[in-house]
Structure formats: structure tokens, C-alpha cells
């Protein structure tokens, strides 16, 4: 009888391992499907990707810095022109 119990528990352990593996595979597949759908919706809404946003943000910061420097130079040149 103990060999029957042992075999039963071995079979149950195999079944549970197989079920856990199948559940994990199903979860990965569902995650991929959800990610694909979310990307499709965001593309349809014309949402900007984070990487693109960061590039444009850096360009805007650089332009602001250059604009401030040019404004200061222009003010200096205008000041010199009014003195003469």
C-alpha cells in the first residue's frame, strides 16, 4: 500500500509541476498580448515615446541656454552702441 501512496504522490507532484509550467507559459503569453494591445492603442493615440520626449526636452533646454547667452550678448552690444 505504501508503494501505491508513493506512486500517487509522485503522479500528483508531476501533475502540479506540469500545471505550474502551463500556468507560467499562459501568463507570459497573456502579458505579451496585453503589451501588444497597449502599444497599438498608444500608437493610435499618437502618444510620444519617453525616449523621443527626452531628446526633444534636451534640445529645448539647449536652445533656452543658447537664447539666454545670445540675449546677454545682444544687450551688451546694444549698450556699447548707445555709449558711442
C-alpha positions as CSV (number, residue, x, y, z in Angstrom):
1,X,0.0,0.0,0.0
2,X,2.9,2.4,0.7
3,X,4.2,2.0,-2.9
4,X,0.7,2.9,-4.1
5,X,0.7,6.0,-1.9
6,X,4.2,6.9,-3.1
7,X,3.3,6.5,-6.7
8,X,0.1,8.5,-6.2
9,X,2.1,11.4,-4.6
10,X,4.7,11.2,-7.4
11,X,2.0,11.5,-10.0
12,X,0.4,14.4,-8.1
13,X,3.8,16.1,-8.0
14,X,4.3,15.7,-11.7
15,X,0.8,16.9,-12.4
16,X,1.3,20.0,-10.2
17,X,4.7,20.7,-11.9
18,X,3.1,20.5,-15.3
19,X,0.2,22.7,-14.2
20,X,2.6,25.3,-12.8
21,X,4.6,25.3,-16.0
22,X,1.5,25.6,-18.1
23,X,0.2,28.5,-16.0
24,X,3.5,30.3,-16.2
25,X,3.5,29.9,-20.0
26,X,0.0,31.1,-20.2
27,X,0.8,34.1,-18.1
28,X,3.8,35.1,-20.4
29,X,1.5,34.8,-23.4
30,X,-1.2,36.9,-21.8
31,X,1.4,39.5,-20.8
32,X,2.7,39.7,-24.4
33,X,-0.8,40.1,-25.8
34,X,-1.6,42.9,-23.3
35,X,1.6,44.7,-24.1
36,X,0.9,44.4,-27.8
37,X,-2.6,45.8,-27.4
38,X,-1.4,48.7,-25.2
39,X,1.3,49.6,-27.7
40,X,-1.3,49.5,-30.5
41,X,-3.6,51.8,-28.6
42,X,-0.8,54.2,-27.7
43,X,0.3,54.3,-31.4
44,X,-3.3,55.1,-32.5
45,X,-3.4,57.9,-30.0
46,X,-0.1,59.3,-31.3
47,X,1.4,59.3,-27.8
48,X,5.1,60.2,-27.8
49,X,7.6,57.6,-26.6
50,X,9.6,58.6,-23.5
51,X,12.9,58.4,-25.4
52,X,11.7,60.8,-28.0
53,X,10.3,63.2,-25.4
54,X,13.7,63.2,-23.6
55,X,15.5,64.0,-26.8
56,X,13.2,67.0,-27.6
57,X,13.4,68.1,-24.0
58,X,17.2,68.2,-24.1
59,X,17.1,70.1,-27.4
60,X,14.7,72.7,-25.8
61,X,16.9,73.1,-22.8
62,X,20.0,73.7,-25.0
63,X,18.0,76.2,-27.1
64,X,16.9,78.1,-24.0
65,X,20.5,78.2,-22.7
66,X,21.8,79.5,-26.1
67,X,19.0,82.0,-26.3
68,X,19.8,83.4,-22.9
69,X,23.5,83.7,-23.9
70,X,22.7,85.4,-27.2
71,X,20.3,87.8,-25.4
72,X,23.0,88.8,-23.0
73,X,25.5,89.4,-25.9
74,X,22.9,91.4,-27.7
75,X,22.2,93.6,-24.7
76,X,26.0,94.1,-24.3
77,X,26.4,95.1,-28.0
78,X,23.4,97.5,-27.7
79,X,24.8,99.0,-24.6
80,X,28.2,99.7,-26.4
81,X,26.4,101.1,-29.4
82,X,24.5,103.6,-27.3
83,X,27.6,104.8,-25.5
84,X,29.4,105.8,-28.7
